[in-house]
Amino acid sequence: MSILSDKWIRQQAQEHGMIEPFVEAQRRDGCISYGLSSYGYDARVAPEFKIFTNVDSAVVDPKDFAANSFVDRTTDVCVIPPNSFALARTVEYFRVPRDVLVICLGKSTYARCGIIVNVTPLEPGWEGHVTLEFSNTTPLPAKIYANEGACQFLFLKGNEPCETSYADRAGKYMGQRGVTLPRL
């Protein structure tokens, strides 16, 4: 398995729509950087947020998640309460090739502020907006800036195409648009 370069990412984005919209070079003009990097792609967070709240004293249950555990906000700056989290999505829509696995790491700018970005791997054949989880590990409110860099995606090529892709399995998060809550 090898990591794929900017040249490969650009080609896949331009010729096969792997990332839409695609920003061909790093942008960092007064913002948290985003766009194509040497061996990855820094995606932006869209201005749609679901901020966790405990107003209704719900139990967090991945098999029966209560949608009322979140407050929806459309904003350029999301404030996450101390020791809480918010869900968001990427601006970009991804289409993962059948022989590629994509992993995601948080941006160092957020990590240095105690904000952790969590994303599970994007499996071969998956497509959609990526749901992002921002955890505020600090005892203070934390800001997330919409339409700026949130995380970096790394593309790993397998030794051959997989036998069964996410699309073949009709995975439950296939083609997701918007911020997507847990499904069973």
C-alpha atoms as an extended CHARMM CRD file, in Angstrom:
* protein
*
       184  EXT
         1         1  MET       CA              0.0000000000        0.0000000000        0.0000000000  PROA      1               0.0000000000
         2         2  SER       CA              1.4640000000        3.3670000000       -0.9680000000  PROA      2               0.0000000000
         3         3  ILE       CA              0.4580000000        6.9510000000       -0.3430000000  PROA      3               0.0000000000
         4         4  LEU       CA             -0.6120000000        8.8600000000       -3.4550000000  PROA      4               0.0000000000
         5         5  SER       CA              0.8470000000       12.1830000000       -4.6060000000  PROA      5               0.0000000000
         6         6  ASP       CA             -0.5720000000       15.5640000000       -5.5040000000  PROA      6               0.0000000000
         7         7  LYS       CA             -0.2160000000       14.6740000000       -9.1980000000  PROA      7               0.0000000000
         8         8  TRP       CA             -2.4160000000       11.5660000000       -8.7790000000  PROA      8               0.0000000000
         9         9  ILE       CA             -4.9830000000       13.3960000000       -6.6080000000  PROA      9               0.0000000000
        10        10  ARG       CA             -5.2310000000       16.2500000000       -9.1450000000  PROA      10              0.0000000000
        11        11  GLN       CA             -5.6970000000       13.8130000000      -12.0460000000  PROA      11              0.0000000000
        12        12  GLN       CA             -8.4100000000       11.8370000000      -10.2490000000  PROA      12              0.0000000000
        13        13  ALA       CA            -10.2130000000       15.0090000000       -9.2070000000  PROA      13              0.0000000000
        14        14  GLN       CA            -10.0970000000       16.5830000000      -12.6680000000  PROA      14              0.0000000000
        15        15  GLU       CA            -10.7220000000       13.5000000000      -14.8020000000  PROA      15              0.0000000000
        16        16  HSD       CA            -12.9810000000       11.4130000000      -12.5390000000  PROA      16              0.0000000000
        17        17  GLY       CA            -14.6110000000       13.8930000000      -10.1230000000  PROA      17              0.0000000000
        18        18  MET       CA            -12.9890000000       12.2940000000       -7.0700000000  PROA      18              0.0000000000
        19        19  ILE       CA            -13.2100000000       15.6130000000       -5.1530000000  PROA      19              0.0000000000
        20        20  GLU       CA            -15.7990000000       18.2780000000       -5.9990000000  PROA      20              0.0000000000
        21        21  PRO       CA            -15.2820000000       21.1850000000       -5.7580000000  PROA      21              0.0000000000
        22        22  PHE       CA            -11.5210000000       20.7440000000       -6.1060000000  PROA      22              0.0000000000
        23        23  VAL       CA             -8.9860000000       23.4000000000       -5.0650000000  PROA      23              0.0000000000
        24        24  GLU       CA             -5.7730000000       22.7820000000       -7.0040000000  PROA      24              0.0000000000
        25        25  ALA       CA             -3.3180000000       24.5020000000       -4.6410000000  PROA      25              0.0000000000
        26        26  GLN       CA             -3.0680000000       25.2600000000       -0.9310000000  PROA      26              0.0000000000
        27        27  ARG       CA             -4.9830000000       28.3910000000        0.0280000000  PROA      27              0.0000000000
        28        28  ARG       CA             -3.9480000000       30.0590000000        3.2650000000  PROA      28              0.0000000000
        29        29  ASP       CA             -4.6860000000       33.7580000000        2.7820000000  PROA      29              0.0000000000
        30        30  GLY       CA             -5.7350000000       34.6830000000        6.3350000000  PROA      30              0.0000000000
        31        31  CYS       CA             -7.5400000000       31.3910000000        6.8820000000  PROA      31              0.0000000000
        32        32  ILE       CA             -6.8830000000       27.8530000000        8.0480000000  PROA      32              0.0000000000
        33        33  SER       CA             -5.3340000000       26.3130000000        4.9180000000  PROA      33              0.0000000000
        34        34  TYR       CA             -7.1780000000       24.0580000000        2.4960000000  PROA      34              0.0000000000
        35        35  GLY       CA             -6.7130000000       22.5080000000       -0.9340000000  PROA      35              0.0000000000
        36        36  LEU       CA             -4.2000000000       20.1670000000       -2.5540000000  PROA      36              0.0000000000
        37        37  SER       CA             -0.9810000000       19.4490000000       -0.6560000000  PROA      37              0.0000000000
        38        38  SER       CA              2.0260000000       17.2410000000       -1.4760000000  PROA      38              0.0000000000
        39        39  TYR       CA              0.4460000000       13.9320000000       -0.4510000000  PROA      39              0.0000000000
        40        40  GLY       CA             -3.0650000000       14.8260000000        0.5630000000  PROA      40              0.0000000000
        41        41  TYR       CA             -6.0340000000       17.1090000000        0.3020000000  PROA      41              0.0000000000
        42        42  ASP       CA             -7.0590000000       19.5530000000        3.0340000000  PROA      42              0.0000000000
        43        43  ALA       CA            -10.8590000000       19.7090000000        3.0150000000  PROA      43              0.0000000000
        44        44  ARG       CA            -13.0400000000       22.5550000000        4.2430000000  PROA      44              0.0000000000
        45        45  VAL       CA            -15.8710000000       22.4120000000        6.7400000000  PROA      45              0.0000000000
        46        46  ALA       CA            -19.2790000000       23.5430000000        5.4470000000  PROA      46              0.0000000000
        47        47  PRO       CA            -21.3100000000       26.1310000000        7.4360000000  PROA      47              0.0000000000
        48        48  GLU       CA            -23.8310000000       23.5000000000        8.6540000000  PROA      48              0.0000000000
        49        49  PHE       CA            -23.2840000000       22.3400000000       12.2350000000  PROA      49              0.0000000000
        50        50  LYS       CA            -25.0400000000       20.0760000000       14.7120000000  PROA      50              0.0000000000
        51        51  ILE       CA            -23.8560000000       21.0710000000       18.1840000000  PROA      51              0.0000000000
        52        52  PHE       CA            -24.2910000000       18.5080000000       20.9440000000  PROA      52              0.0000000000
        53        53  THR       CA            -26.5490000000       19.5470000000       23.8030000000  PROA      53              0.0000000000
        54        54  ASN       CA            -27.8020000000       17.7920000000       26.8900000000  PROA      54              0.0000000000
        55        55  VAL       CA            -30.9300000000       19.9180000000       27.3220000000  PROA      55              0.0000000000
        56        56  ASP       CA            -33.2510000000       16.8980000000       27.1630000000  PROA      56              0.0000000000
        57        57  SER       CA            -30.9360000000       14.6480000000       29.2250000000  PROA      57              0.0000000000
        58        58  ALA       CA            -30.8770000000       12.0790000000       26.4240000000  PROA      58              0.0000000000
        59        59  VAL       CA            -28.6930000000        8.9880000000       26.5320000000  PROA      59              0.0000000000
        60        60  VAL       CA            -26.1590000000        8.7090000000       23.7250000000  PROA      60              0.0000000000
        61        61  ASP       CA            -27.0870000000        5.4500000000       22.0080000000  PROA      61              0.0000000000
        62        62  PRO       CA            -25.4650000000        4.6170000000       18.6440000000  PROA      62              0.0000000000
        63        63  LYS       CA            -28.3130000000        2.1350000000       17.9370000000  PROA      63              0.0000000000
        64        64  ASP       CA            -31.0420000000        4.6900000000       18.6100000000  PROA      64              0.0000000000
        65        65  PHE       CA            -29.5300000000        8.1440000000       18.4210000000  PROA      65              0.0000000000
        66        66  ALA       CA            -31.8210000000       10.9590000000       19.5550000000  PROA      66              0.0000000000
        67        67  ALA       CA            -31.7220000000       13.7580000000       16.9720000000  PROA      67              0.0000000000
        68        68  ASN       CA            -32.8530000000       16.1870000000       19.6810000000  PROA      68              0.0000000000
        69        69  SER       CA            -29.3840000000       15.7860000000       21.2280000000  PROA      69              0.0000000000
        70        70  PHE       CA            -28.2110000000       18.4420000000       18.7580000000  PROA      70              0.0000000000
        71        71  VAL       CA            -28.9180000000       22.0740000000       18.0560000000  PROA      71              0.0000000000
        72        72  ASP       CA            -28.6710000000       22.9210000000       14.3390000000  PROA      72              0.0000000000
        73        73  ARG       CA            -26.7970000000       26.0470000000       13.2880000000  PROA      73              0.0000000000
        74        74  THR       CA            -25.8900000000       27.4830000000        9.9070000000  PROA      74              0.0000000000
        75        75  THR       CA            -23.0610000000       29.8930000000       10.6300000000  PROA      75              0.0000000000
        76        76  ASP       CA            -19.6130000000       31.0570000000        9.5540000000  PROA      76              0.0000000000
        77        77  VAL       CA            -18.2320000000       30.4380000000       13.0640000000  PROA      77              0.0000000000
        78        78  CYS       CA            -19.4570000000       27.5520000000       15.2080000000  PROA      78              0.0000000000
        79        79  VAL       CA            -18.7980000000       27.7580000000       18.9530000000  PROA      79              0.0000000000
        80        80  ILE       CA            -18.5170000000       24.3370000000       20.5960000000  PROA      80              0.0000000000
        81        81  PRO       CA            -19.1930000000       24.3010000000       24.3490000000  PROA      81              0.0000000000
        82        82  PRO       CA            -16.4330000000       23.1030000000       26.7010000000  PROA      82              0.0000000000
        83        83  ASN       CA            -15.8990000000       19.3260000000       26.7570000000  PROA      83              0.0000000000
        84        84  SER       CA            -18.5060000000       18.8360000000       24.0350000000  PROA      84              0.0000000000
        85        85  PHE       CA            -18.5760000000       18.2100000000       20.3020000000  PROA      85              0.0000000000
        86        86  ALA       CA            -20.2440000000       19.1780000000       17.0550000000  PROA      86              0.0000000000
        87        87  LEU       CA            -20.9330000000       17.3640000000       13.8160000000  PROA      87              0.0000000000
        88        88  ALA       CA            -20.3660000000       19.0460000000       10.4770000000  PROA      88              0.0000000000
        89        89  ARG       CA            -19.5750000000       18.0260000000        6.9160000000  PROA      89              0.0000000000
        90        90  THR       CA            -17.0100000000       18.7530000000        4.2690000000  PROA      90              0.0000000000
        91        91  VAL       CA            -17.6880000000       21.3080000000        1.5600000000  PROA      91              0.0000000000
        92        92  GLU       CA            -16.2150000000       18.7550000000       -0.8230000000  PROA      92              0.0000000000
        93        93  TYR       CA            -18.0390000000       15.6850000000       -2.1350000000  PROA      93              0.0000000000
        94        94  PHE       CA            -15.7380000000       12.6410000000       -2.4210000000  PROA      94              0.0000000000
        95        95  ARG       CA            -15.8430000000        9.6350000000       -4.7620000000  PROA      95              0.0000000000
        96        96  VAL       CA            -13.3180000000        7.0150000000       -3.6560000000  PROA      96              0.0000000000
        97        97  PRO       CA            -11.8170000000        4.7280000000       -6.3390000000  PROA      97              0.0000000000
        98        98  ARG       CA            -12.2290000000        0.9760000000       -5.8790000000  PROA      98              0.0000000000
        99        99  ASP       CA             -8.5170000000        0.3940000000       -5.2130000000  PROA      99              0.0000000000
       100       100  VAL       CA             -8.0410000000        3.2700000000       -2.7300000000  PROA      100             0.0000000000
       101       101  LEU       CA             -8.6140000000        3.7300000000        1.0150000000  PROA      101             0.0000000000
       102       102  VAL       CA             -8.7260000000        7.2800000000        2.3800000000  PROA      102             0.0000000000
       103       103  ILE       CA             -7.7890000000        8.1920000000        5.9350000000  PROA      103             0.0000000000
       104       104  CYS       CA             -8.2430000000       11.5450000000        7.6060000000  PROA      104             0.0000000000
       105       105  LEU       CA             -6.1800000000       13.4770000000       10.1250000000  PROA      105             0.0000000000
       106       106  GLY       CA             -7.0370000000       16.7330000000       11.8580000000  PROA      106             0.0000000000
       107       107  LYS       CA             -5.3490000000       20.0290000000       11.0560000000  PROA      107             0.0000000000
       108       108  SER       CA             -2.5090000000       20.9440000000       13.4030000000  PROA      108             0.0000000000
       109       109  THR       CA             -3.9710000000       24.4290000000       13.9190000000  PROA      109             0.0000000000
       110       110  TYR       CA             -7.0540000000       22.9010000000       15.5630000000  PROA      110             0.0000000000
       111       111  ALA       CA             -5.1150000000       20.1390000000       17.3490000000  PROA      111             0.0000000000
       112       112  ARG       CA             -2.8780000000       22.7460000000       19.0120000000  PROA      112             0.0000000000
       113       113  CYS       CA             -6.0510000000       24.3440000000       20.4030000000  PROA      113             0.0000000000
       114       114  GLY       CA             -7.3660000000       21.0900000000       21.9060000000  PROA      114             0.0000000000
       115       115  ILE       CA             -9.8540000000       20.5100000000       19.0880000000  PROA      115             0.0000000000
       116       116  ILE       CA             -9.7960000000       16.9740000000       17.7150000000  PROA      116             0.0000000000
       117       117  VAL       CA            -11.2480000000       16.0890000000       14.3030000000  PROA      117             0.0000000000
       118       118  ASN       CA            -12.4430000000       12.5010000000       13.9430000000  PROA      118             0.0000000000
       119       119  VAL       CA            -13.3910000000       10.7620000000       10.6970000000  PROA      119             0.0000000000
       120       120  THR       CA            -13.5180000000        7.0430000000       10.0020000000  PROA      120             0.0000000000
       121       121  PRO       CA            -11.7490000000        5.7920000000        6.8480000000  PROA      121             0.0000000000
       122       122  LEU       CA            -13.4060000000        6.4180000000        3.4930000000  PROA      122             0.0000000000
       123       123  GLU       CA            -13.7070000000        2.9310000000        2.0490000000  PROA      123             0.0000000000
       124       124  PRO       CA            -13.1420000000        1.8880000000       -1.5650000000  PROA      124             0.0000000000
       125       125  GLY       CA            -16.2010000000        2.7320000000       -3.6540000000  PROA      125             0.0000000000
       126       126  TRP       CA            -17.7320000000        5.1080000000       -1.0770000000  PROA      126             0.0000000000
       127       127  GLU       CA            -18.9870000000        8.5290000000       -2.0810000000  PROA      127             0.0000000000
       128       128  GLY       CA            -20.5820000000       11.4870000000       -0.3160000000  PROA      128             0.0000000000
       129       129  HSD       CA            -19.9810000000       14.4860000000        1.8830000000  PROA      129             0.0000000000
       130       130  VAL       CA            -17.7870000000       13.4360000000        4.7800000000  PROA      130             0.0000000000
       131       131  THR       CA            -19.3480000000       13.8690000000        8.2160000000  PROA      131             0.0000000000
       132       132  LEU       CA            -16.7980000000       15.4570000000       10.5460000000  PROA      132             0.0000000000
       133       133  GLU       CA            -16.7800000000       15.2830000000       14.3360000000  PROA      133             0.0000000000
       134       134  PHE       CA            -15.0800000000       18.1440000000       16.1650000000  PROA      134             0.0000000000
       135       135  SER       CA            -14.3610000000       17.4010000000       19.8400000000  PROA      135             0.0000000000
       136       136  ASN       CA            -13.5730000000       20.3190000000       22.1100000000  PROA      136             0.0000000000
       137       137  THR       CA            -11.3370000000       18.7600000000       24.7620000000  PROA      137             0.0000000000
       138       138  THR       CA            -10.8050000000       22.0530000000       26.5810000000  PROA      138             0.0000000000
       139       139  PRO       CA            -12.6950000000       23.6070000000       29.5240000000  PROA      139             0.0000000000
       140       140  LEU       CA            -13.3720000000       26.6810000000       27.3300000000  PROA      140             0.0000000000
       141       141  PRO       CA            -15.6580000000       27.3230000000       24.3370000000  PROA      141             0.0000000000
       142       142  ALA       CA            -13.9060000000       26.6490000000       21.0010000000  PROA      142             0.0000000000
       143       143  LYS       CA            -14.4530000000       28.1230000000       17.5280000000  PROA      143             0.0000000000
       144       144  ILE       CA            -14.6320000000       26.2460000000       14.2120000000  PROA      144             0.0000000000
       145       145  TYR       CA            -14.4390000000       28.3630000000       11.0470000000  PROA      145             0.0000000000
       146       146  ALA       CA            -16.7030000000       27.4020000000        8.1430000000  PROA      146             0.0000000000
       147       147  ASN       CA            -15.3050000000       27.3300000000        4.5990000000  PROA      147             0.0000000000
       148       148  GLU       CA            -11.7660000000       26.9410000000        5.9330000000  PROA      148             0.0000000000
       149       149  GLY       CA             -9.5070000000       23.9100000000        6.3290000000  PROA      149             0.0000000000
       150       150  ALA       CA            -10.6800000000       21.2760000000        8.8060000000  PROA      150             0.0000000000
       151       151  CYS       CA             -8.7270000000       18.0940000000        8.1120000000  PROA      151             0.0000000000
       152       152  GLN       CA             -6.3760000000       16.3890000000        5.6790000000  PROA      152             0.0000000000
       153       153  PHE       CA             -7.2990000000       13.3320000000        3.6300000000  PROA      153             0.0000000000
       154       154  LEU       CA             -4.5410000000       10.8770000000        2.6680000000  PROA      154             0.0000000000
       155       155  PHE       CA             -5.0770000000        8.4820000000       -0.2380000000  PROA      155             0.0000000000
       156       156  LEU       CA             -3.6400000000        4.9680000000        0.0340000000  PROA      156             0.0000000000
       157       157  LYS       CA             -3.5560000000        2.6790000000       -2.9920000000  PROA      157             0.0000000000
       158       158  GLY       CA             -4.0930000000       -1.0190000000       -2.3520000000  PROA      158             0.0000000000
       159       159  ASN       CA             -2.0890000000       -3.7180000000       -4.0970000000  PROA      159             0.0000000000
       160       160  GLU       CA             -5.1930000000       -4.5110000000       -6.1910000000  PROA      160             0.0000000000
       161       161  PRO       CA             -8.8720000000       -3.4990000000       -6.3430000000  PROA      161             0.0000000000
       162       162  CYS       CA            -10.8810000000       -4.8920000000       -3.4550000000  PROA      162             0.0000000000
       163       163  GLU       CA            -13.1810000000       -7.8520000000       -4.0190000000  PROA      163             0.0000000000
       164       164  THR       CA            -16.1960000000       -6.1420000000       -2.4070000000  PROA      164             0.0000000000
       165       165  SER       CA            -16.4400000000       -2.3510000000       -2.2430000000  PROA      165             0.0000000000
       166       166  TYR       CA            -18.5700000000       -0.1450000000       -0.0110000000  PROA      166             0.0000000000
       167       167  ALA       CA            -20.8350000000        0.4730000000       -3.0060000000  PROA      167             0.0000000000
       168       168  ASP       CA            -21.1560000000       -3.3030000000       -3.6210000000  PROA      168             0.0000000000
       169       169  ARG       CA            -22.2860000000       -3.7580000000        0.0080000000  PROA      169             0.0000000000
       170       170  ALA       CA            -24.7640000000       -0.8630000000       -0.3590000000  PROA      170             0.0000000000
       171       171  GLY       CA            -23.2770000000        0.6960000000        2.7830000000  PROA      171             0.0000000000
       172       172  LYS       CA            -25.6500000000        2.7190000000        4.9450000000  PROA      172             0.0000000000
       173       173  TYR       CA            -23.7420000000        5.9960000000        4.4860000000  PROA      173             0.0000000000
       174       174  MET       CA            -23.3780000000        5.7150000000        0.7030000000  PROA      174             0.0000000000
       175       175  GLY       CA            -24.1180000000        8.9680000000       -1.1340000000  PROA      175             0.0000000000
       176       176  GLN       CA            -24.7240000000       10.9520000000        2.0480000000  PROA      176             0.0000000000
       177       177  ARG       CA            -25.3030000000       14.6680000000        1.6770000000  PROA      177             0.0000000000
       178       178  GLY       CA            -25.3320000000       17.1100000000        4.5240000000  PROA      178             0.0000000000
       179       179  VAL       CA            -24.4490000000       16.2690000000        8.1300000000  PROA      179             0.0000000000
       180       180  THR       CA            -25.4490000000       12.6370000000        8.6790000000  PROA      180             0.0000000000
       181       181  LEU       CA            -26.3450000000       11.2160000000       12.1030000000  PROA      181             0.0000000000
       182       182  PRO       CA            -25.5750000000        7.6080000000       13.1490000000  PROA      182             0.0000000000
       183       183  ARG       CA            -27.6090000000        4.9020000000       11.3880000000  PROA      183             0.0000000000
       184       184  LEU       CA            -28.0950000000        1.2660000000       12.2870000000  PROA      184             0.0000000000
